[in-house]
């Protein structure tokens, strides 16, 4: 299935979203979005398991990304014949966790709010704390996904530039 938009041409392995370079992140986002779209349609998953705005919630991104990588390993070349059965066992467990994550983060079919993240004493308020009306009505999932990915890439590029500038200055 190489060349499929699911990221099959990427080597399967854990994706640490915290360490991806801008190009890697864009590639992973696109592969994950294509796979999540396939997954929800192939298995008839409800928005209580995979909501349209899953990409706005780190907990869902990490869970779905891990599930995606597991799927790539279980259905890739060289996988054991029993690997797909193991994937389905793990998928059943992941569906329970997905429902818990979705219930906790409060996203649904047409609206979304940032995941509640309590501020600990001495910490600055989070974006959600500063937002007077954190619930957003969202109408175009594809446009929202593109905007989210573009914002993520911009932050990664800025972070990388700060790092490279510091390295250049240290070498000078």
C-alpha positions in Angstrom: 0.0 0.0 0.0 3.0 2.2 -0.4 2.4 5.7 -1.7 -1.0 5.8 0.0 -1.9 9.1 1.8 -1.9 7.2 5.2 1.9 7.7 5.6 2.7 4.2 4.5 5.9 5.4 2.9 7.0 6.8 6.3 8.8 4.3 8.5 6.4 3.2 11.2 7.5 4.2 14.7 6.5 6.4 17.5 5.9 10.0 16.5 7.1 12.5 19.1 5.1 15.6 18.1 7.3 17.7 20.4 10.4 17.0 18.4 9.2 17.1 14.8 10.8 19.6 12.4 8.4 21.8 10.4 8.6 19.5 7.3 8.2 16.4 9.3 5.2 17.8 11.2 3.5 18.8 8.0 4.0 15.3 6.6 2.8 13.6 9.8 -0.3 15.9 10.0 -1.3 15.1 6.4 -0.8 11.4 6.8 -2.7 11.3 10.1 -5.6 13.3 8.8 -6.0 11.0 5.8 -5.8 8.0 8.0 -8.2 9.3 10.6 -10.7 10.2 7.8 -10.4 6.6 6.5 -10.7 5.1 10.0 -13.8 6.9 11.0 -15.5 6.0 7.7 -14.3 2.4 7.6 -15.4 1.7 11.2 -18.5 4.0 11.3 -17.0 5.9 14.3 -19.2 8.5 16.0 -18.1 12.0 16.8 -18.0 10.8 20.5 -15.0 8.8 19.5 -13.4 10.9 16.8 -14.9 14.4 16.6 -14.4 16.6 13.5 -12.0 18.9 15.4 -9.8 16.2 16.9 -6.8 18.1 15.6 -7.3 20.9 18.1 -6.8 18.6 21.1 -3.3 17.3 21.9 -4.7 14.3 23.8 -6.6 13.2 20.7 -3.7 13.9 18.4 -1.3 11.8 20.5 -3.8 8.9 20.9 -4.8 8.8 17.2 -1.1 9.2 16.1 -0.1 6.2 18.3 -3.0 4.2 16.9 -2.0 5.2 13.3 1.6 4.1 13.9 0.4 0.8 15.4 -1.8 0.2 12.3 1.1 0.9 10.0 3.2 -1.6 11.8 0.5 -4.2 11.9 -0.5 -3.9 8.3 3.0 -3.2 6.8 5.4 -5.5 5.1 6.9 -8.1 7.4 4.1 -7.9 9.9 3.1 -11.1 11.6 0.0 -12.7 10.3 -1.7 -12.2 13.7 -0.8 -8.5 13.9 -4.1 -7.2 12.5 -5.9 -9.1 15.2 -3.7 -7.5 17.9 -4.4 -4.1 16.3 -8.1 -4.7 16.6 -7.7 -5.7 20.2 -5.8 -2.5 20.9 -8.2 -0.5 18.8 -11.1 -1.6 21.0 -9.2 -0.4 24.0 -8.3 2.9 22.3 -11.9 3.5 21.4 -12.7 3.6 25.1 -9.9 6.1 25.7 -11.0 8.2 22.8 -14.6 8.4 24.2 -13.0 9.5 27.6 -10.8 12.1 25.9 -13.7 13.5 23.9 -16.0 13.7 26.9 -13.2 15.5 28.9 -12.3 18.0 26.2 -15.9 19.0 25.3 -15.6 19.0 21.5 -18.6 17.8 19.5 -19.9 17.7 15.9 -20.1 21.5 15.4 -18.5 23.3 18.3 -15.3 23.1 20.1 -13.7 24.5 23.2 -10.1 24.2 24.3 -9.4 21.3 26.6 -9.7 22.5 30.1 -6.3 22.7 31.6 -6.3 23.9 35.2 -3.7 26.5 36.1 -1.6 25.6 39.0 -0.7 28.1 41.7 2.0 30.5 40.4 1.5 29.6 36.7 0.3 32.3 34.2 -3.3 31.8 32.9 -3.7 29.6 29.8 -5.2 30.8 26.6 -8.5 29.1 27.6 -8.5 31.0 30.9 -8.1 34.3 29.1 -10.8 33.5 26.5 -14.2 35.0 27.7 -16.2 32.5 25.5 -14.0 29.5 24.9 -16.6 27.6 22.9 -16.3 28.1 19.1 -18.8 27.2 16.5 -17.0 25.7 13.6 -18.4 25.1 10.2 -15.5 24.1 7.9 -13.4 21.3 9.3 -11.0 21.2 6.3 -10.3 24.9 6.5 -9.9 24.7 10.3 -7.5 21.7 9.9 -5.4 23.6 7.4 -5.3 26.7 9.7 -4.3 24.5 12.6 -1.5 22.8 10.7 -0.3 26.2 9.3 -0.2 27.6 12.8 1.7 24.6 14.1 4.2 24.8 11.3 4.7 28.5 11.9 5.5 27.9 15.6 7.9 25.1 14.7 9.7 27.4 12.1 9.9 30.2 14.6 11.3 27.9 17.3 13.8 26.4 14.8 14.9 29.9 13.8 15.5 30.9 17.4 17.5 27.8 17.9 19.6 28.2 14.7 20.2 31.9 15.6 21.5 30.9 19.0 23.8 28.2 17.5 25.2 30.7 15.0 25.8 33.2 17.7 27.5 30.6 19.9 29.8 29.6 16.9 30.7 33.2 16.2 
